Amino acid sequence: MENFEYSYKIKSLDEAKNWRNELKNRSKKLVMTNGCFDIIHRGHLTYLINSRKQGDALLLAVNSDSSVKRIKGPGKPVINEKDRTFILSCFAFINAILIFDTPNCDNLLEELKPDVYVKGADYNINTMVQSERRILEKIGTKIRFLSHVEGYSSTNIIKKINN
């Protein structure tokens, strides 16, 4: 049976920077997005597929377990970061994954300088993290807001299970 190990996609910041430089040297456009991606569902995958379509390679920054707890509260994440990143690494349209533990992506954006940064349509230019916006504008990154698939959320799935 073929080996389905995709751990090579999960990168440290230094590995991600080297990979990013390789892409740039080949004139490939890097798309970056981020999130918790706790209970993977159709809405997540649609968003990620559409994010990937914005360029040549997709880097997904995934919130660490402690970061998810700070953002979402006790009881989250449901699925730990190791398992979340393993699941996400199995999708061909995701080229690289980086776990981060900070409240925002400022440092990652400055270090990786993506060509395109994608956020969900629940944000806009004025409601996104403004420090991220300033960095993106400074480095010339295009910012895209992509719509969600209505009715899909990890919170809704948890509510349905509990009922």
Backbone as CSV, one residue per row, in Angstrom:
resi,resn,N_x,N_y,N_z,CA_x,CA_y,CA_z,C_x,C_y,C_z
1,MET,0.839,-1.185,0.000,0.000,0.000,0.000,0.888,1.255,0.000
2,GLU,0.450,2.258,-0.715,1.194,3.516,-0.813,1.290,4.189,0.550
3,ASN,2.401,4.864,0.797,2.603,5.587,2.061,1.839,6.920,1.999
4,PHE,0.928,7.119,2.921,0.116,8.334,2.938,0.592,9.311,4.007
5,GLU,1.873,9.388,4.235,2.432,10.290,5.238,2.687,11.650,4.602
6,TYR,1.992,12.655,5.113,2.108,14.002,4.565,2.735,14.974,5.557
7,SER,3.450,14.452,6.536,4.011,15.323,7.565,5.018,16.325,7.003
8,TYR,5.546,16.074,5.805,6.486,17.017,5.189,5.829,18.378,4.942
9,LYS,4.504,18.414,4.902,3.794,19.675,4.682,3.800,20.549,5.936
10,ILE,3.970,19.944,7.101,3.928,20.678,8.360,5.321,21.237,8.615
11,LYS,5.409,22.566,8.623,6.712,23.227,8.623,6.905,24.129,9.830
12,SER,8.163,24.260,10.219,8.547,25.294,11.184,8.586,26.615,10.422
13,LEU,8.709,27.716,11.131,8.795,29.009,10.458,9.999,29.060,9.524
14,ASP,11.151,28.570,9.970,12.342,28.582,9.111,12.142,27.738,7.854
15,GLU,11.533,26.561,8.016,11.261,25.714,6.852,10.270,26.402,5.913
16,ALA,9.265,27.040,6.470,8.277,27.755,5.658,8.939,28.905,4.901
17,LYS,9.859,29.625,5.539,10.558,30.723,4.871,11.381,30.203,3.694
18,ASN,12.094,29.092,3.897,12.883,28.506,2.812,11.989,28.066,1.662
19,TRP,10.868,27.420,2.001,9.907,26.975,0.993,9.340,28.171,0.241
20,ARG,9.020,29.218,0.970,8.475,30.441,0.363,9.482,31.043,-0.626
21,ASN,10.756,31.073,-0.221,11.807,31.607,-1.098,11.945,30.775,-2.374
22,GLU,11.805,29.445,-2.239,11.847,28.574,-3.422,10.701,28.921,-4.375
23,LEU,9.512,29.122,-3.817,8.361,29.505,-4.642,8.625,30.816,-5.373
24,LYS,9.136,31.786,-4.626,9.406,33.110,-5.201,10.427,32.999,-6.335
25,ASN,11.464,32.193,-6.123,12.487,32.005,-7.153,11.924,31.377,-8.421
26,ARG,10.824,30.625,-8.285,10.167,29.992,-9.435,8.988,30.828,-9.926
27,SER,8.883,32.067,-9.431,7.801,32.993,-9.809,6.416,32.425,-9.529
28,LYS,6.302,31.699,-8.424,5.025,31.123,-8.002,4.388,32.025,-6.950
29,LYS,3.062,32.180,-7.054,2.316,33.064,-6.165,1.870,32.293,-4.915
30,LEU,2.271,32.800,-3.732,1.899,32.175,-2.456,0.639,32.808,-1.895
31,VAL,-0.313,31.952,-1.559,-1.540,32.351,-0.878,-1.429,31.869,0.560
32,MET,-1.852,32.718,1.492,-1.814,32.341,2.907,-3.160,32.649,3.545
33,THR,-3.592,31.773,4.421,-4.747,32.021,5.260,-4.485,31.376,6.608
34,ASN,-5.374,31.615,7.549,-5.155,31.051,8.874,-6.486,30.769,9.556
35,GLY,-6.414,29.973,10.616,-7.606,29.674,11.393,-7.393,28.514,12.333
36,CYS,-8.452,28.194,13.070,-8.417,27.101,14.049,-8.640,25.750,13.377
37,PHE,-9.618,25.670,12.471,-9.941,24.453,11.745,-10.090,23.266,12.697
38,ASP,-10.982,23.438,13.670,-11.126,22.432,14.721,-11.831,21.180,14.220
39,ILE,-13.100,21.243,13.951,-13.822,20.096,13.402,-14.004,20.386,11.916
40,ILE,-13.217,19.690,11.093,-13.188,19.982,9.662,-14.547,19.639,9.038
41,HIS,-15.088,20.584,8.275,-16.386,20.386,7.638,-16.367,21.016,6.245
42,ARG,-17.478,20.833,5.535,-17.592,21.323,4.157,-17.274,22.812,4.033
43,GLY,-17.704,23.619,4.978,-17.416,25.048,4.923,-15.931,25.334,4.940
44,HIS,-15.189,24.638,5.823,-13.730,24.795,5.858,-13.122,24.441,4.505
45,LEU,-13.506,23.274,3.996,-12.874,22.785,2.774,-13.196,23.666,1.567
46,THR,-14.415,24.133,1.477,-14.780,25.042,0.388,-13.940,26.316,0.464
47,TYR,-13.821,26.860,1.670,-13.014,28.062,1.891,-11.561,27.817,1.489
48,LEU,-10.998,26.688,1.895,-9.593,26.399,1.614,-9.363,26.135,0.122
49,ILE,-10.286,25.422,-0.508,-10.172,25.191,-1.954,-10.203,26.526,-2.699
50,ASN,-11.135,27.387,-2.328,-11.228,28.700,-2.977,-10.027,29.587,-2.653
51,SER,-9.461,29.426,-1.468,-8.233,30.155,-1.123,-7.096,29.721,-2.040
52,ARG,-6.946,28.422,-2.216,-5.876,27.871,-3.044,-5.977,28.382,-4.483
53,LYS,-7.202,28.607,-4.957,-7.410,29.083,-6.326,-6.902,30.505,-6.544
54,GLN,-6.530,31.198,-5.469,-6.055,32.573,-5.571,-4.583,32.665,-5.977
55,GLY,-3.894,31.511,-6.057,-2.478,31.526,-6.413,-1.971,30.144,-6.756
56,ASP,-0.657,29.961,-6.644,-0.015,28.706,-7.041,0.202,27.735,-5.893
57,ALA,0.244,28.234,-4.674,0.485,27.371,-3.511,-0.223,27.982,-2.308
58,LEU,-0.732,27.110,-1.427,-1.460,27.558,-0.246,-0.718,27.168,1.022
59,LEU,-0.417,28.179,1.831,0.144,27.981,3.168,-0.971,28.248,4.165
60,LEU,-1.227,27.270,5.001,-2.269,27.366,6.011,-1.615,27.508,7.382
61,ALA,-1.848,28.641,8.038,-1.368,28.851,9.405,-2.486,28.406,10.350
62,VAL,-2.200,27.423,11.190,-3.194,26.826,12.078,-2.909,27.245,13.511
63,ASN,-3.948,27.731,14.191,-3.807,28.116,15.589,-3.419,26.913,16.443
64,SER,-2.464,27.109,17.333,-2.074,26.067,18.285,-3.227,25.796,19.246
65,ASP,-3.139,24.701,19.986,-4.178,24.374,20.970,-4.366,25.495,21.986
66,SER,-3.254,26.025,22.499,-3.382,27.081,23.506,-3.980,28.352,22.901
67,SER,-3.658,28.638,21.650,-4.225,29.791,20.964,-5.730,29.614,20.764
68,VAL,-6.164,28.418,20.382,-7.597,28.148,20.197,-8.336,28.341,21.519
69,LYS,-7.742,27.827,22.604,-8.369,27.991,23.932,-8.564,29.469,24.270
70,ARG,-7.544,30.289,23.972,-7.638,31.722,24.249,-8.736,32.385,23.410
71,ILE,-8.880,31.958,22.170,-9.855,32.565,21.260,-11.264,32.042,21.502
72,LYS,-11.390,30.731,21.621,-12.710,30.087,21.638,-13.213,29.719,23.031
73,GLY,-12.301,29.692,24.016,-12.735,29.383,25.378,-12.495,27.934,25.775
74,PRO,-12.897,27.613,27.012,-12.671,26.267,27.541,-13.404,25.206,26.703
75,GLY,-12.830,24.040,26.668,-13.424,22.954,25.895,-13.007,22.936,24.441
76,LYS,-12.271,23.933,24.033,-11.781,24.000,22.653,-10.254,23.972,22.672
77,PRO,-9.629,23.430,21.710,-10.220,22.769,20.564,-10.742,21.375,20.926
78,VAL,-11.636,20.875,20.114,-12.128,19.511,20.275,-11.057,18.543,19.775
79,ILE,-10.408,18.903,18.682,-9.365,18.078,18.078,-8.027,18.791,18.269
80,ASN,-7.038,18.066,18.783,-5.748,18.701,19.089,-4.982,19.089,17.822
81,GLU,-4.005,19.982,18.001,-3.276,20.552,16.853,-2.564,19.501,16.018
82,LYS,-2.038,18.476,16.664,-1.340,17.420,15.912,-2.318,16.707,14.978
83,ASP,-3.500,16.377,15.476,-4.498,15.699,14.652,-5.099,16.641,13.613
84,ARG,-5.338,17.915,13.996,-5.873,18.877,13.025,-4.919,19.053,11.858
85,THR,-3.632,19.204,12.159,-2.665,19.420,11.072,-2.469,18.151,10.247
86,PHE,-2.567,16.978,10.882,-2.484,15.733,10.109,-3.637,15.657,9.109
87,ILE,-4.859,15.898,9.591,-6.041,15.847,8.721,-5.882,16.837,7.568
88,LEU,-5.510,18.056,7.884,-5.366,19.093,6.854,-4.254,18.770,5.865
89,SER,-3.185,18.140,6.332,-2.069,17.814,5.439,-2.452,16.770,4.390
90,CYS,-3.524,16.030,4.612,-3.966,15.003,3.664,-4.656,15.580,2.428
91,PHE,-4.994,16.856,2.450,-5.671,17.476,1.313,-4.646,18.033,0.328
92,ALA,-4.762,17.604,-0.923,-3.777,17.974,-1.944,-3.718,19.472,-2.201
93,PHE,-4.817,20.183,-2.002,-4.836,21.621,-2.306,-4.152,22.453,-1.232
94,ILE,-3.754,21.838,-0.120,-2.972,22.530,0.914,-1.522,22.110,0.729
95,ASN,-0.656,23.089,0.464,0.738,22.788,0.175,1.639,22.800,1.389
96,ALA,1.309,23.620,2.382,2.147,23.703,3.582,1.285,24.179,4.747
97,ILE,1.694,23.737,5.936,0.974,24.079,7.165,1.989,24.524,8.201
98,LEU,1.602,25.555,8.937,2.446,26.107,9.984,1.569,26.328,11.204
99,ILE,1.980,25.819,12.362,1.232,26.038,13.604,1.761,27.318,14.246
100,PHE,0.835,28.180,14.684,1.279,29.404,15.357,0.543,29.585,16.675
101,ASP,1.198,30.265,17.607,0.680,30.381,18.973,0.407,31.823,19.384
102,THR,0.542,32.734,18.444,0.360,34.151,18.761,-1.084,34.568,18.517
103,PRO,-1.506,35.707,19.070,-2.899,36.137,18.895,-3.247,36.530,17.461
104,ASN,-2.251,36.886,16.665,-2.487,37.229,15.265,-1.301,36.746,14.435
105,CYS,-1.346,37.033,13.147,-0.319,36.525,12.217,0.735,37.563,11.836
106,ASP,0.838,38.648,12.596,1.771,39.725,12.242,3.153,39.204,11.861
107,ASN,3.761,38.429,12.754,5.123,37.948,12.532,5.202,37.050,11.301
108,LEU,4.235,36.151,11.157,4.244,35.249,10.003,4.136,36.025,8.695
109,LEU,3.276,37.015,8.673,3.104,37.816,7.460,4.383,38.570,7.115
110,GLU,5.015,39.158,8.128,6.273,39.886,7.886,7.364,38.952,7.379
111,GLU,7.426,37.761,7.944,8.480,36.805,7.583,8.232,36.152,6.216
112,LEU,6.987,35.806,5.930,6.676,35.002,4.744,6.249,35.826,3.532
113,LYS,5.772,37.043,3.765,5.390,37.946,2.671,4.581,37.247,1.570
114,PRO,3.392,36.755,1.921,2.587,36.093,0.891,2.148,37.084,-0.187
115,ASP,1.866,36.561,-1.357,1.373,37.401,-2.441,-0.098,37.735,-2.238
116,VAL,-0.838,36.781,-1.650,-2.264,36.942,-1.391,-2.547,36.443,0.019
117,TYR,-3.356,37.197,0.754,-3.794,36.791,2.090,-5.310,36.702,2.059
118,VAL,-5.857,35.571,2.490,-7.290,35.331,2.402,-7.906,35.292,3.800
119,LYS,-9.046,35.959,3.927,-9.862,35.928,5.145,-11.287,35.583,4.734
120,GLY,-12.054,35.103,5.693,-13.454,34.808,5.442,-14.264,36.085,5.296
121,ALA,-15.411,35.967,4.638,-16.260,37.134,4.383,-16.927,37.669,5.642
122,ASP,-16.734,36.999,6.773,-17.223,37.571,8.026,-16.322,38.726,8.461
123,TYR,-15.215,38.911,7.743,-14.321,40.052,7.944,-14.424,40.964,6.734
124,ASN,-13.950,42.175,6.907,-13.738,43.075,5.780,-12.483,43.882,6.101
125,ILE,-12.124,44.785,5.237,-10.877,45.537,5.405,-10.844,46.320,6.719
126,ASN,-12.016,46.717,7.214,-12.071,47.490,8.454,-12.205,46.645,9.714
127,THR,-12.659,45.395,9.573,-12.839,44.554,10.765,-11.748,43.507,10.931
128,MET,-10.914,43.321,9.922,-9.799,42.391,10.079,-8.810,42.964,11.089
129,VAL,-7.893,42.158,11.576,-6.876,42.632,12.510,-6.086,43.747,11.812
130,GLN,-6.138,44.947,12.381,-5.569,46.111,11.702,-4.049,46.086,11.650
131,SER,-3.386,45.465,12.623,-1.928,45.344,12.536,-1.549,44.446,11.358
132,GLU,-2.341,43.393,11.111,-2.110,42.539,9.945,-2.340,43.337,8.656
133,ARG,-3.408,44.119,8.625,-3.717,44.940,7.452,-2.554,45.864,7.117
134,ARG,-2.025,46.540,8.137,-0.918,47.478,7.903,0.304,46.752,7.320
135,ILE,0.615,45.580,7.856,1.761,44.813,7.352,1.514,44.394,5.913
136,LEU,0.322,43.875,5.640,-0.011,43.422,4.285,0.062,44.563,3.279
137,GLU,-0.453,45.718,3.657,-0.401,46.875,2.758,1.042,47.324,2.541
138,LYS,1.842,47.273,3.600,3.246,47.684,3.512,4.048,46.775,2.575
139,ILE,3.764,45.456,2.621,4.547,44.521,1.802,3.901,44.259,0.432
140,GLY,2.754,44.888,0.174,2.121,44.792,-1.132,1.328,43.513,-1.370
141,THR,0.878,42.880,-0.297,0.080,41.661,-0.411,-1.363,42.005,-0.749
142,LYS,-1.957,41.267,-1.681,-3.378,41.431,-2.007,-4.195,40.754,-0.917
143,ILE,-5.253,41.404,-0.472,-6.134,40.852,0.555,-7.449,40.469,-0.111
144,ARG,-7.869,39.215,0.091,-9.117,38.725,-0.484,-10.039,38.258,0.640
145,PHE,-11.330,38.509,0.497,-12.337,38.053,1.450,-13.252,37.082,0.719
146,LEU,-13.297,35.833,1.193,-14.076,34.791,0.530,-15.286,34.404,1.367
147,SER,-16.395,34.194,0.686,-17.634,33.869,1.395,-17.580,32.463,1.994
148,HIS,-18.387,32.279,3.028,-18.519,30.989,3.700,-19.679,30.220,3.099
149,VAL,-19.709,28.932,3.361,-20.852,28.108,2.992,-21.834,28.204,4.154
150,GLU,-23.019,28.732,3.870,-24.031,28.936,4.912,-24.357,27.643,5.647
151,GLY,-24.494,27.770,6.970,-24.952,26.650,7.778,-23.871,25.717,8.271
152,TYR,-22.629,25.959,7.887,-21.545,25.087,8.326,-20.652,25.809,9.326
153,SER,-20.515,25.242,10.501,-19.569,25.746,11.496,-19.319,24.639,12.501
154,SER,-18.135,24.650,13.084,-17.808,23.668,14.125,-18.764,23.811,15.301
155,THR,-19.106,25.038,15.649,-20.037,25.287,16.763,-21.384,24.631,16.490
156,ASN,-21.899,24.773,15.262,-23.177,24.146,14.905,-23.101,22.627,14.975
157,ILE,-21.983,22.065,14.553,-21.802,20.612,14.608,-21.811,20.139,16.062
158,ILE,-21.130,20.863,16.946,-21.088,20.495,18.358,-22.492,20.586,18.963
159,LYS,-23.226,21.637,18.628,-24.602,21.782,19.129,-25.461,20.627,18.675
160,LYS,-25.331,20.241,17.419,-26.124,19.139,16.869,-25.786,17.822,17.589
161,ILE,-24.543,17.581,17.843,-24.113,16.358,18.542,-24.688,16.363,19.968
162,ASN,-24.622,17.501,20.628,-25.097,17.595,22.013,-26.620,17.465,22.132
163,ASN,-27.332,17.783,21.053,-28.800,17.645,21.065,-29.144,16.224,20.736
